[in-house]
Every structure is written in C-alpha cells, then in structure tokens.
Amino acid sequence: MNINNNYSSICWLRHDLRLSDNPALLNAIEQGDTLIVYIYDNINSDESTMMGQASKWWLHHSLTSLDLSLNNRLSIFIGDPQTILAKLCKTHKVKNIYWNRCYEPWIIKRDKNIKKSLQENGVNVETTNASLLWEPWEIHKEDQTPYLVFTPFFKRGCLNALPPRTPLKAPNLNNAKKSDLSLTINELNLLPKLTWYESFENIWDIGEKAAQEKLQDFIFDGIINYKEGRNFPSNKNCSRLSPHLHFGEISPNQIWYAIEDLDETEYPEKDLYHFKSEIGWREFSYNLLFYNQELPKQNLYKKFDNFPWKKDVSHLSSWQKGLTGYPIVDAGMRELWQTGYMHNRLRMVVGSFLVKNLLIHWNYGERWFWDCLLDADMASNSASWQWVAGSGADAAPYFRIFNPIMQGQKFDPEGVYTKKYVPELKNMPTKYLFNPWEAPPEILSDAGVNLGTNYPKPIVDMQESRDIALQAFDKIRIKS
Ligand SMILES: Cc1cc2nc3c(=O)[nH]c(=O)nc-3n(C[C@H](O)[C@H](O)[C@H](O)COP(=O)(O)OP(=O)(O)OC[C@H]3O[C@@H](n4cnc5c(N)ncnc54)[C@H](O)[C@@H]3O)c2cc1C
C-alpha cells in the first residue's frame, strides 16, 4: 500500500480498452506504481464528434469489463482531460504520463495542447501507437503525397512497409493503483435514456476476453470462404469484430498476426489475404481522415458541393425506420436498430438507396449511423459514406446505383436475412420477396401482405429515381 498516495505514472486509456498489446500501459507499469485512468471527455467534443448513443452503451460495458480485469483498479473521470490530468499529477505527484495515440482531428488537436501543458509543468509525456498497423505518416506515395486509391495504398504502401509491430504481452498488474478521486462508472451516466438497446444485451459480449473469443470463433467457423461468403448477410463469414476494434478491446496487430499464424494448407490463401485487406480498408480510412480532416463533413471531391440534394424529412424518416417498401433496405435498417450492427453489404445497399434513390445528402446517413452503430468510427464511417456517395476516395462511381431488388435476390437468395428483420413478409414466396408490389393479388393475399397497410408501398419508383439521380449527376459532371 502506498501511504502517500504518490504514484510514478499515469496510463491514460482512450480507444485502447485492453490489457494485452497495450504499449502505453506496459511503459507506464514498468516505471512503478501506475494510475490507470479513463476520462469521458464531454467538454472538448461538439455535437458532431460526441459519442453516439449506441457507442455510449458499449463504452459503459467495456469499462465495466476492463475494471473487472483490473480488480476494480480503473480510475474513472468525466470532464476536460487537461484539467483532470493536471489535478491528478499534482495530487499524486505523478511524473510520467503515457497514452496511445488517437487520430480523430479534434482529439489530435486536444492532445497536442495537453501534452504541451503537461510538459511545461515538468511531466514527462510519452505517446505510442496501439490502434493502427501503420501510422498514417508511414504510408504515402513515392512523391510523399497520400494515396487516394485503396489497392496501391495496401499493396504498394502497406505490404512493402516494415511489418507491423508484433503483439505485446499484458503487464503484471501489481503496480496498478486506483486514485481515491475516482468516480464510479455509473456516475458517467453513459446508458442512454431511450432503452432501445435492451435488445443488444443478448447479442453482444463486450470486453477484451470476448473480443479474443470472437476472433477465435471466426477463425474456427468464418474465415474459410470469407472472400465470397462475406457478401451474404445470413452467412457466418463476417467476424463482427468492428466494435471491439473501435474501442481497442483487441488490436489490429493481434488480429493480423493471428491470421498470419494460420496454416495455409488448412486455410485458403485467398480468404486470409482478403480478410487482411479488409483490415487494410480500416487503415486506409484512417489515412484518409488524417490527411483530410474535413472528411466527416465535407465532400472530398468538391464538385459534389453543387449536387442538387433533396431535403425530404418524410423519406429520411422512412429510411431510418426501415419502412421504405424495399424489403432488403428495410431489413438492413432494422438490423441496425435491433442489433447496433449492420452487415457491410447492407451498409452499401442502404447507403446507395439514401443518396442515389432518395437524393438525400450522405451527411444524414453518416449521422444516423454515428448514433446507432456500436462500431461508429469517425474514420471508417465518413470514408465509407463518401465512398457510397461517390464523393470520396476510390469511390464507387456515382452512376453505379445498387438495385435493391437484385441485391436481395443475389445476396439473400433464400430470403433468410430479409424475413428475419421484415417478418411482415415471412410468408412471401422468394420470387416476390424483394419486389412485393409486383406480386399478383392472390399471392399477396396468401402471404397475408396488404401493401400500404401492414407493409409499405415503395416510397419511390426505382427506375424514375434512378433516372433523376443520373440527370442530377450529369449536371455536376458538366460543371466540373
Ligand atoms: C456506409 C458505411 C458506413 C460504415 N461505417 C463504419 C463504421 O462506422 N465503423 C466501422 O468499423 N466500419 C464501418 N463501415 C465498414 C464496414 O461495413 C464494417 O467495418 C464491417 O461491416 C464490420 O463488420 P465485421 O467486423 O464483421 O467486418 P469483417 O468483414 O469481419 O472485417 C474485419 C474488420 O475489417 C475492417 N473493415 C472491414 N470492411 C471495412 C471497410 N469497408 N472499411 C473500413 N474497415 C473495414 C473492420 O474493422 C472490420 O471489423 C462502414 C461501411 C459503410 C458502407
């Protein structure tokens, strides 16, 4: 017991809520008695950067799990990290602070100021990388400019760079201490008032141990056939590791090397490579955000600034509620609401529908995802929305408009996924499941479907909305 309550170090945890492969934690603990601190910053973030409701739910449970692994020695605070860290240094005579870097522009700005002020007060600050395989500034083109296309970014940039750091062991926690100034996790008030998240409770196991188990389950049961199978939402070929990665319950390095260690005679090379390349998309998104700090709000390609978006509150609301009358779109939106997750194929389909069929600005989609996704991540969310809209890096060309009927028929051929989330259509024959408005009246009646009553009629006509979108795109193409 330290009678003076003086500690040599603070490890400030942020998007790295784990004990293993955590360089800042290891460095801090090596110095001696260490306070392991989480600060919920409700001061420096604004409406657009503040954590969404679903993320707060995850954070509550992630902190609870981490605290348990630390035998209740996690110190919890809410407020301005600069003020809190300064106070902790003063109270506990701390001389060293360690943290792992974050890459969101508002956090970079905040952390620079905190580092400067701590150093001015004689505190040694050391920062490390724990959430990316390669730092954004390590991967660039030969002429030093950032990549804007994924394939050369990954193949020429990442795979030719030095290999990522191999994962580190968890430290011995004998030196882990708790500040007597700490609040409890409940005092952060993270659990949202609207209790829609109750349905998540049986779906997700949260925390470092759960993340490692999920990776092992995926290796056991999902990675074989990943390349093709990842497109089918009712298959088990997706890892669902994204929220764990976002909160840093597992590091990309741990995932990368778990995959590298697999025996290629048992696991097809194409699947292993493809999975690693998806982790590469995450790196690409961070790279894009680092070099384009306005990515979450502004079109990367400025010609989209002149796009004639529509402001249709009623269409936006139908999309959010999963009541567009397009079953595959509605299934995706309801999966999001009911589980806090949406399969990647569906994210592309519902995104394309919002921006190209409803002509609603991608910002509205990005905001809804930000609030509802458990894996809401500034880099991946904004880069992906811009990709869907056509305004971003390596984007799908604007004229490539996903057809929700064909997407359903191709990627949910038996209708298992769609019927799960749109039970109103559970008795529809697959032939008309994705286009019920084309079904003869007796088929609708046999299936118990009354369009406009117990399932909506389509809110827009597919062909007409497609034509309008292409005309709108032509206008900005001509102008640019
Ligand atoms: C409109 C839209 C919004 C998105 N918003 C987010 C977001 O907020 N947070 C988020 O983590 N991902 C986002 N994605 C990317 C992708 O859909 C998810 O990462 C993926 O669905 C997570 O499921 P998984 O873990 O089962 O993926 P897996 O297929 O198992 O992939 C493994 C990991 O690779 C990474 N990854 C896979 N695909 C992508 C991708 N296209 N871009 C970036 N990283 C990828 C993720 O970290 C993922 O956990 C978005 C995609 C779209 C089209």
Ligand as a Chemical Component Dictionary entry (heavy atoms), coordinates in Angstrom:
data_LIG
# 
_chem_comp.id                   LIG 
_chem_comp.type                 NON-POLYMER 
_chem_comp.pdbx_formal_charge   0 
_chem_comp.three_letter_code    LIG 
# 
loop_
_chem_comp_atom.comp_id 
_chem_comp_atom.atom_id 
_chem_comp_atom.alt_atom_id 
_chem_comp_atom.type_symbol 
_chem_comp_atom.charge 
_chem_comp_atom.model_Cartn_x 
_chem_comp_atom.model_Cartn_y 
_chem_comp_atom.model_Cartn_z 
_chem_comp_atom.pdbx_ordinal 
LIG C1  C1  C 0 -21.910 3.426  -45.244 1  
LIG C2  C2  C 0 -20.909 2.644  -44.435 2  
LIG C3  C3  C 0 -20.599 3.036  -43.133 3  
LIG C4  C4  C 0 -19.660 2.323  -42.376 4  
LIG N1  N1  N 0 -19.381 2.744  -41.093 5  
LIG C5  C5  C 0 -18.448 2.064  -40.364 6  
LIG C6  C6  C 0 -18.139 2.466  -39.040 7  
LIG O1  O1  O 0 -18.668 3.454  -38.506 8  
LIG N2  N2  N 0 -17.241 1.728  -38.331 9  
LIG C7  C7  C 0 -16.613 0.632  -38.882 10 
LIG O2  O2  O 0 -15.801 -0.011 -38.196 11 
LIG N3  N3  N 0 -16.849 0.264  -40.158 12 
LIG C8  C8  C 0 -17.752 0.927  -40.904 13 
LIG N4  N4  N 0 -18.023 0.521  -42.185 14 
LIG C9  C9  C 0 -17.186 -0.532 -42.806 15 
LIG C10 C10 C 0 -17.711 -1.972 -42.674 16 
LIG O3  O3  O 0 -19.062 -2.040 -43.060 17 
LIG C11 C11 C 0 -17.579 -2.523 -41.247 18 
LIG O4  O4  O 0 -16.260 -2.327 -40.788 19 
LIG C12 C12 C 0 -17.881 -4.020 -41.232 20 
LIG O5  O5  O 0 -19.179 -4.255 -41.704 21 
LIG C13 C13 C 0 -17.739 -4.527 -39.806 22 
LIG O6  O6  O 0 -18.164 -5.849 -39.718 23 
LIG P1  P1  P 0 -17.139 -7.007 -39.402 24 
LIG O7  O7  O 0 -16.312 -6.669 -38.223 25 
LIG O8  O8  O 0 -17.946 -8.265 -39.335 26 
LIG O9  O9  O 0 -16.238 -6.998 -40.712 27 
LIG P2  P2  P 0 -15.239 -8.090 -41.295 28 
LIG O10 O10 O 0 -15.638 -8.363 -42.684 29 
LIG O11 O11 O 0 -15.070 -9.225 -40.383 30 
LIG O12 O12 O 0 -13.880 -7.244 -41.396 31 
LIG C14 C14 C 0 -12.909 -7.214 -40.350 32 
LIG C15 C15 C 0 -12.599 -5.787 -39.979 33 
LIG O13 O13 O 0 -12.063 -5.077 -41.096 34 
LIG C16 C16 C 0 -12.494 -3.724 -41.041 35 
LIG N5  N5  N 0 -13.295 -3.422 -42.227 36 
LIG C17 C17 C 0 -13.999 -4.290 -42.980 37 
LIG N6  N6  N 0 -14.565 -3.638 -44.030 38 
LIG C18 C18 C 0 -14.215 -2.350 -43.904 39 
LIG C19 C19 C 0 -14.482 -1.187 -44.679 40 
LIG N7  N7  N 0 -15.197 -1.233 -45.809 41 
LIG N8  N8  N 0 -13.979 -0.006 -44.263 42 
LIG C20 C20 C 0 -13.223 0.074  -43.141 43 
LIG N9  N9  N 0 -12.918 -1.010 -42.379 44 
LIG C21 C21 C 0 -13.409 -2.199 -42.762 45 
LIG C22 C22 C 0 -13.340 -3.570 -39.798 46 
LIG O14 O14 O 0 -12.525 -3.081 -38.759 47 
LIG C23 C23 C 0 -13.796 -4.987 -39.529 48 
LIG O15 O15 O 0 -14.108 -5.235 -38.191 49 
LIG C24 C24 C 0 -18.981 1.208  -42.957 50 
LIG C25 C25 C 0 -19.301 0.823  -44.270 51 
LIG C26 C26 C 0 -20.260 1.518  -44.991 52 
LIG C27 C27 C 0 -20.556 1.080  -46.392 53 
# 
loop_
_chem_comp_bond.comp_id 
_chem_comp_bond.atom_id_1 
_chem_comp_bond.atom_id_2 
_chem_comp_bond.value_order 
_chem_comp_bond.pdbx_ordinal 
LIG C1  C2  SING 1  
LIG C2  C3  SING 2  
LIG C2  C26 DOUB 3  
LIG C3  C4  DOUB 4  
LIG C4  N1  SING 5  
LIG C4  C24 SING 6  
LIG N1  C5  DOUB 7  
LIG C5  C6  SING 8  
LIG C5  C8  SING 9  
LIG C6  O1  DOUB 10 
LIG C6  N2  SING 11 
LIG N2  C7  SING 12 
LIG C7  O2  DOUB 13 
LIG C7  N3  SING 14 
LIG N3  C8  DOUB 15 
LIG C8  N4  SING 16 
LIG N4  C9  SING 17 
LIG N4  C24 SING 18 
LIG C9  C10 SING 19 
LIG C10 O3  SING 20 
LIG C10 C11 SING 21 
LIG C11 O4  SING 22 
LIG C11 C12 SING 23 
LIG C12 O5  SING 24 
LIG C12 C13 SING 25 
LIG C13 O6  SING 26 
LIG O6  P1  SING 27 
LIG P1  O7  DOUB 28 
LIG P1  O8  SING 29 
LIG P1  O9  SING 30 
LIG O9  P2  SING 31 
LIG P2  O10 DOUB 32 
LIG P2  O11 SING 33 
LIG P2  O12 SING 34 
LIG O12 C14 SING 35 
LIG C14 C15 SING 36 
LIG C15 O13 SING 37 
LIG C15 C23 SING 38 
LIG O13 C16 SING 39 
LIG C16 N5  SING 40 
LIG C16 C22 SING 41 
LIG N5  C17 SING 42 
LIG N5  C21 SING 43 
LIG C17 N6  DOUB 44 
LIG N6  C18 SING 45 
LIG C18 C19 SING 46 
LIG C18 C21 DOUB 47 
LIG C19 N7  SING 48 
LIG C19 N8  DOUB 49 
LIG N8  C20 SING 50 
LIG C20 N9  DOUB 51 
LIG N9  C21 SING 52 
LIG C22 O14 SING 53 
LIG C22 C23 SING 54 
LIG C23 O15 SING 55 
LIG C24 C25 DOUB 56 
LIG C25 C26 SING 57 
LIG C26 C27 SING 58 
# 
